[in-house]
């Protein structure tokens, strides 16, 4: 059903701090907590608790209503973003049939069918066809595709909107010499570094890196720009 990700067990903060962030923060309502705990027990790769708490907090502060998610998995994060917030809507993209089946079951259990729409297929094919503009975009899909998806996300983001990209550090291995990294991860790490180079320091974007989970990149769109040409030039 899913591949185990060894990065799930590589903390990028001190262990005692991580334990508190995962055990000491407020728990989610029982229906969400049940999905979260079941996923952890089965080792289904969902966002860790500290990232989920931040996501819930951030959306409440920014009052985002229209949300795009790339990477549905079992719909834990999509449910988190909509449960208890009837004015929010999430379009979420995934291509794995088994994941989508479980996601639909979870969405049904929580009564969120009218707030969450699953767009089934390859994100590389769906993203160029989207016409809606979003207040917030959450990208948590194949890490090797982040660089490819990035300009499409910016194109669909409203001015002032925020793109949140999960698992950006890969256990800190993106900062290592490629020779020290397993061959299977070198291409992915190179693309993650290209992504950081493409967005950090750009005047039309405001960015921040957070040591949550395996690293989070926050990108706010300040100006309309031809992001596709910029990526080609970079």
Secondary structure, 3 states (H helix, E strand, C coil): CCCCCHHHHCCCCCHHHHHHHHHCCCCCCHHHHHHHHHHHHHCCCCCCHHHHHHHHHHHHHHCCCEEEEECCCCCHHHHHHHCCCCCCEEEEEECCHHHHHHHHHHHHHCCCCCCEEEEECCHHHHHHHCCCCEEEEEECCCHHHHHHHHHHHHHHEEEEEEEEEECCCHHHHHHCCHHHCCHHHHHHHHHHHHHHHHHCCCCCEEEEEECCCCCEEEEEECCCCCHHHHHHHC
